[in-house]
Amino acid sequence: MALATRTGRRSSPAATLWRSTVGKKAVMAVTGVAMLLFLVGHMLGNLKIFFGAPEFNAYAAWLRTIGEPVLHHGWFLWLMRLGLVAAVVLHGVAAYQLSRRDRAARPAKYAHRRQRASYATRTMRWGGVILALFIVWHLLDLTTLTVNPRGQAHHPYENIVADFRNWYADVFYIVAMLALGLHIRHGFWSAAQTLGANNARRDRALKALANALALVLTCGFIAVPVAVMTGVVS
């Protein structure tokens, strides 16, 4: 009787949604939109570096005061980081499980006829791997300052300049931002389809918006290391 009761117990709506293909796609879409909003804000903040060290450092210090006095100093940043980590993990796990589910659904007898993954699929897959590695490096570089060559706490402007004076940091950052641009371009369109925002009349506008977002964000992020390399920011 007890076994029957445990076996017959219904799953929660959240668990049922997560197990479904539609649910996983919805999780990817929602977390993708959340990360996109963060990236827009992050890029705008990064561009303050062109106004000089005092203004950029003041902006970085202000971020630690958001939410005061309700939140303690710096809590907002850590809550935001935890939220972003959760979004990245959910996004990555859903993508991995959907990929495995898609491969498992293909009939084995047609394996030899299986078409190669599309350009968009390969871009999203490898771009996701590159971005995951970049996030780890980025946190160690400019958050914990573990791998920053001249990392000094409370000197974000100086830390960024010191970092981008190393060619390997520039190469890794630029490659990751190019991968990010392609990921946004394909991901935005996929999210629009999942959330039902697209239709025959809006498809053209959504594709143009996806391209514009990818281009603006890529150029905005890459502008910082290029500025340091060329001496515009020093």
N, C-alpha and C positions, 0 to 999 in steps of 0.2 A: 504493500500500500504506500509506504513512504517513498519507495523507488518510483512508483507510478506518479506520485505527486510531484517529485522533483523533475521527472522527465517531462511531465505535461505542463510545467510552469512556463508561462509566456515570457518571451524576451521583451525588454523595454522598447519603446518606439525608436529611441536613439540607436540601440544595438541593431534593430531590424533595418533601419535606414542605412547604417554603416555597412551591413553585410550585402546590401543590394548594389548592383552596378550603378543605378541611378543615384543612389546615396553617395557612393564614392566619387562620382563625377561632380555632384553638388558640393561635396567637401572641397574638392580640388578647385572648383570655381570660386567659392566663397573665400577660401584661404588665399587664393591667387589675387582676388580683388583687394583683400586686406593688405597683402604684401605690396601690391602696386601702389596703394595710397601711401604706405610708408616710404616707398622709394621716391615718390614725387616730393614729399616733404624733406627727405634726406638729401636729395639732389639740390633742392633750393637752399638748404642749410649749408651744404658744401660750397656752393657758389659764393657765399659770404667771404670766402678766403681771398677773393679779389679786392676786398675793401680793407685788407691789412690785418695785421696780428691783433691789435686792440679790439677791433669789432668782432673778429672771428672768435677770439678767446672769450669775449663777453657773451657772445651768443651761446657758446658751449657751456659757460657757467650758468646762464639763464635756464638751460634745459634741466639742470639739476634742481632748480627751485620750483618747477611746475608742480602744482598741487599743494604747495605749502599754504597755510599751516596744517591742513588736513593730513597731508603726507609728510613724512620726514624728508630731510634733504637727500636728494638722489634717488628716492624710492620710485618716482615716476619712470626714470630711465630703466631701472631694473625690472619694473612691472612690464614695461614695453618690450624689453629684451626677452623676458620669459614668454610673453604673448607671441612674439615673433618666432621664437624657437618652437613653440607649440604649433604655430601655423606651418612652419617649414617641415616639421616632422609629419604632421597630418597630410600635408600636400605630397611629400615624398612617399609615404607609406601607401596612400591611396593610388598614386601613380604606379608604384611597383606592383601592387595587387591587381590593378586593372590590366597591366601588361601581362602578368601571369595568367589571369583569367582569359584574356584574349587568345593567348597561345594555346591554352588547354582546350579552348572551344573549337579549334581548327581540327578537322578530321585528319587522323594520322595517315590514311591512305593517299591523301592529297599533299603530303608533306613535300614531295619532290617537285610539285608544281607551285608551291607557295611563293608568292611574289615577295621581293625584297621590301623591307620597310620603306615607307615614303620618306621623302626629304624632311618633311615637317616632323614625322615621328622620330627620326634619327636625331634631328636637331634638338627636339625637346628632351630626349633621353640623355644624350651626351652633354647637352647644355646644363641639364639638371645636376649631373655629376660634377661638372666643372664649378658650378655655382655653390654646391654643397662644400667642396674643398675650399673654395674662396672664402666662404662665410667663416669657416674655422680659422683660416689664416688671418682674415680681417680682424676677428675678435682678438686673436693673440697679438696682432700687430698694433692696433690703435685703441683697443679697450683695456686689455691687461698689460700691454706694452712689453710682452714677453720676448717677441722677436724684433721689436723696433730697435734699430741701431743706436738711437740716442733718446730713447723713451724717457720723458720726464712727466710726472704727474702734474695735471693742471696747466699744461702747456700744449694744447692741441694743435695750434698753428705750427709751432716749432716741430712737433712730432711728425706732422704730415709732410712738411718740407724736407725734414731729414730722411723720411721714408722714401719719398719719390726722387731723391737724388741717387738712389740705387737702381741700376738698369733692370735688375731682375724683378724688383717690386713693380716697376713700371710695366714690364712685359706681362707679368701675371695679372695685374690689375686691368690692363687694357684688354687682354684676351677674355677675362671674366666679364667685362662690361659688353664686349661684342656678343658673347654667349647670352648675356642678360637681354640684350636688345632682340636677338632672334627668339628667345624664350617668350618675351613679352608679345612680340608680333604674332606668334602662333597661339600662345596661351590666351591672349585677350579674345581672339576670335572664337576659340574653343569654349571659353567661359561664357561668352555671349550666347552661344548655341545652347549650352547646358542650362543657363538661367532663362532661356526663352526670350531673350531680348532681340534676336534677329528675326527678320522676315524678308520677303522678296524686295520690299521697298527700302529697308534699312541696311541691307547687306553691304551695299557699296559704301555707305557712310561709315559703317562699323569697321570695314577693312581699312578705309582711309584713316580712321582714328587709331586703329591698331598700329599702322605704319608710322603715324605721326608720333604716338607715344613712345614707340621703340626708338625712333630716331632722336627725339628730344632727350630722352633719358640717357641713351648711350653717349650722345655728344656732351650732355651736361656733366656726366660723371667723368668722362675721359678728359674734359677740359682742365681738370685740376692737375693730374700728373703731367700733362703736356705743358701747362703753364709753369710748373716747377722745372721741368727739363729745359725749357727755353729761357728761363730766367725772368719771365713775367712776374712770377711769384717767387720771392726769395727771403 
